[in-house]
Amino acid sequence: MIKQLIPNKICLVCFGCCRFNQKDSAWVPRLLKEEEKLLGKIKLTFDSKAKFFFCSFFDPKKNKCRVYRRRPFECRLYPFLLCRKENKVFLSIDSNCSYAGGNFKNKKFKEYAEYLNRLLKSKKFLKTLENNPQIAQAYPQVTSIYEIM
């Protein structure tokens, strides 16, 4: 289980996550194989009024995740991402996240990034990544901070 960095109250007032401009966006979370067995596949719904797609686990009226306590690994990791660049995987940050953008350089944020780096380089996680390569995407406009593999 990953420790949470961003307080829930901050996420509940943000309108960035779980919404996508395109159905085939790299930003749509990819599930680990075991998550897909437990939760089913993510399906996107188009909101014609707001002009975006949203995750099937997301309740746009309440701005909450319906499966928050069991949310996918990638969602727990965010605003950090596993970014694939050529044949390498990096721990990266989405600085478009309002929390990440404002806290990127503070001590607590840096310590958390170091914690993730150690966790993601563990034998257990490297095996998980090897078995689930789909969770490392080629994200545009992210800042890579650690090479994972």
C-alpha positions as CSV (number, residue, x, y, z in Angstrom):
1,M,0.0,0.0,0.0
2,I,1.3,3.5,-0.9
3,K,1.2,6.2,1.7
4,Q,-0.9,9.1,0.5
5,L,0.7,12.5,-0.1
6,I,-2.1,14.8,-1.0
7,P,-4.8,15.3,1.6
8,N,-8.3,14.2,0.5
9,K,-9.8,17.6,1.2
10,I,-7.5,19.1,-1.5
11,C,-8.5,16.4,-4.1
12,L,-12.2,16.8,-3.4
13,V,-12.1,20.5,-4.5
14,C,-9.9,20.0,-7.6
15,F,-11.5,19.4,-11.0
16,G,-8.4,18.0,-12.8
17,C,-8.2,14.3,-12.2
18,C,-10.4,11.6,-13.6
19,R,-11.4,13.8,-16.6
20,F,-9.9,13.4,-20.0
21,N,-10.1,15.4,-23.3
22,Q,-9.7,12.3,-25.4
23,K,-11.0,8.7,-25.0
24,D,-7.6,7.3,-25.9
25,S,-5.6,9.7,-23.6
26,A,-2.4,8.5,-22.1
27,W,-3.7,10.0,-18.8
28,V,-6.5,7.3,-18.5
29,P,-5.2,5.0,-15.7
30,R,-4.1,1.6,-16.7
31,L,-5.0,-1.1,-14.2
32,L,-2.8,-3.9,-12.8
33,K,-4.0,-7.3,-13.9
34,E,-5.2,-8.1,-10.3
35,E,-7.0,-4.7,-10.1
36,E,-8.8,-5.4,-13.3
37,K,-10.0,-8.8,-11.9
38,L,-11.2,-7.0,-8.8
39,L,-12.7,-3.8,-10.2
40,G,-13.4,-4.6,-13.8
41,K,-12.1,-2.5,-16.7
42,I,-12.2,1.3,-16.7
43,K,-14.8,2.6,-19.1
44,L,-15.0,6.2,-20.1
45,T,-18.2,8.2,-20.3
46,F,-18.6,11.3,-22.3
47,D,-20.1,14.4,-20.6
48,S,-21.5,16.3,-23.5
49,K,-22.2,19.4,-21.3
50,A,-18.7,19.7,-19.9
51,K,-17.1,18.3,-23.1
52,F,-14.8,15.7,-21.4
53,F,-14.7,12.0,-20.8
54,F,-14.6,10.7,-17.2
55,C,-13.6,7.5,-15.5
56,S,-16.3,4.9,-14.8
57,F,-15.1,4.9,-11.1
58,F,-15.7,8.6,-10.8
59,D,-18.9,10.3,-9.7
60,P,-18.8,13.8,-11.3
61,K,-21.8,15.1,-9.3
62,K,-19.9,14.5,-6.0
63,N,-16.4,14.9,-7.5
64,K,-15.4,11.6,-5.8
65,C,-14.1,8.3,-6.7
66,R,-16.6,5.5,-6.2
67,V,-13.8,3.0,-5.4
68,Y,-11.6,5.3,-3.5
69,R,-10.5,2.8,-0.8
70,R,-9.7,0.3,-3.5
71,R,-8.6,2.7,-6.2
72,P,-6.1,1.6,-8.7
73,F,-2.3,1.8,-8.1
74,E,-1.9,4.6,-10.7
75,C,-4.5,6.7,-9.0
76,R,-2.8,6.2,-5.6
77,L,0.5,7.2,-7.2
78,Y,-0.8,10.4,-8.8
79,P,0.6,13.2,-9.2
80,F,3.5,10.9,-9.6
81,L,3.5,8.7,-12.8
82,L,5.5,5.9,-14.3
83,C,6.6,7.4,-17.5
84,R,8.1,5.3,-20.3
85,K,10.8,6.9,-22.4
86,E,12.2,4.6,-25.0
87,N,13.2,1.4,-23.1
88,K,13.4,3.1,-19.6
89,V,10.8,3.8,-17.0
90,F,11.0,6.9,-14.8
91,L,9.2,8.2,-11.8
92,S,7.8,11.4,-13.0
93,I,5.6,14.3,-11.7
94,D,2.6,15.9,-13.4
95,S,3.3,19.5,-12.5
96,N,-0.2,20.4,-13.9
97,C,-1.6,18.9,-10.7
98,S,-2.3,22.0,-8.6
99,Y,-0.9,20.4,-5.5
100,A,2.2,19.2,-7.2
101,G,2.8,22.4,-9.0
102,G,2.7,24.4,-5.7
103,N,4.6,21.9,-3.6
104,F,7.2,20.5,-6.0
105,K,10.2,21.9,-4.2
106,N,9.1,21.6,-0.5
107,K,10.9,19.2,1.8
108,K,7.8,17.0,2.5
109,F,7.2,16.5,-1.3
110,K,10.9,15.7,-1.9
111,E,10.9,13.2,0.9
112,Y,7.8,11.5,-0.5
113,A,9.4,11.3,-3.9
114,E,12.4,9.6,-2.3
115,Y,10.1,7.2,-0.5
116,L,8.4,6.3,-3.8
117,N,11.7,5.9,-5.5
118,R,12.8,3.3,-2.9
119,L,9.4,1.5,-3.0
120,L,9.3,1.3,-6.8
121,K,12.8,0.0,-7.0
122,S,12.0,-2.9,-4.6
123,K,12.1,-6.4,-6.0
124,K,8.4,-6.8,-5.4
125,F,7.4,-3.7,-7.4
126,L,9.9,-4.4,-10.2
127,K,8.3,-7.8,-10.6
128,T,4.8,-6.1,-10.7
129,L,6.0,-3.7,-13.3
130,E,7.5,-6.5,-15.4
131,N,4.1,-8.3,-15.3
132,N,2.1,-5.1,-15.9
133,P,4.1,-3.0,-18.5
134,Q,0.9,-1.2,-19.4
135,I,1.1,1.0,-16.3
136,A,4.1,2.9,-17.7
137,Q,3.0,5.3,-20.4
138,A,4.6,7.9,-22.5
139,Y,3.1,10.9,-20.7
140,P,3.6,14.3,-22.4
141,Q,4.9,17.3,-20.4
142,V,6.0,15.6,-17.2
143,T,9.1,16.0,-15.2
144,S,11.1,12.8,-14.7
145,I,12.9,12.7,-11.4
146,Y,14.1,9.1,-10.9
147,E,14.9,6.2,-13.3
148,I,13.1,3.1,-12.0
149,M,14.3,0.6,-14.6
